[in-house]
Every structure is written in C-alpha cells, then in structure tokens.
Amino acid sequence: MRFLFLLILIANLIVLGYGQGFLGNPPSEQGRDARMLLTQKNPESIKLGTPSDGAQPAASAPPAAPKGKP
C-alpha cells in the first residue's frame, strides 16, 4: 500500500513539474514563440486603420420591457 502511495505521489510530482515548465516549455505555452514574429512572411501587408467616427455607438440596446403588474 505504501508503495502504491509513493508511486502515485511521484507521478503527481512529475506531472506538476511538467505542467509548471520545470521540464521544458509548459503545455500552455506551446505555440507562443517569439521567433515566430521574426519569421513572418509578409508583415507589411497588414494595415491598421483608425476608426472613422468614434462618437457613434456600435449598436443600440433594445428598449427595456415595461414593468407592470401581472
């Protein structure tokens, strides 16, 4: 029984270390590589514009239902 407990404890510590990044990149950081920004194929093709008029609301809210007695 002790052997099984120690085996599970060691396995949990290994999985914790892997998830926290002690054994390399953590799984949550996969695909987040700064080198990817340097190897873009056509970065000048993206043009960011400015909003034409910021005073207009994006969408008007629907009117609230009137409160009445049932």
N, C-alpha and C positions, 0 to 999 in steps of 0.2 A: 504494500500500500504506500509506504514511504517512497519507494522507487517511482511509482506512478505519479505521485505528487511532485517529486523533484523533476521528473521528465516534463510534465506539463508546465511547471514553473520556468524551466529553462527554455522551453519552446515559446512561452509567452514573452520572455525577455528578449529572445531573438527577434520575434515579430515586432515588438515595441521598438527595438533598436533600428530595424529596417524601416518602419513607418516614420520614425523621427529623423532619419537621414544619417544615422551613425554608420551605416554600411554602404554609403553612397548617396545618390540623389533619392529623396523620398518619392514615393509614387505620386504624390500630389504635385510635384514639381516637374513631372515628365512633360516634355514639350515646351517648357519655358527655358529657352536657351538664348542668351544674349547674342551669341554668334549668328543666330538667325536674322537679326536686324542688319548685320553686315553683309549677308549674302542675299539680299533681296534682288530680284531680277529686274524690276522696273519701278523703283521708288518714286521717280519724278512724275509718273503717270497719275498719281493721286493728287487731286487738287481739292483743298478745303476751302469752302466758301463762307461768306458771312451771311447771317440772316438778313433778309431784305427789310423787314419791319418787325421789330420786337414788341410793338405795342399791341398787336392783335393776339387775342387768346387762341390757343391751338384748337380747342373745341369748347363749345358752350355746354354747360351742365344741363341736364334735363330738369324741368321745373319739379319742385317737390310736391308730393301728393298732399292735398289739403287734409288737415286733421279735423275729423268730425266725429260725432258720437255715433256708435254703431246702432 
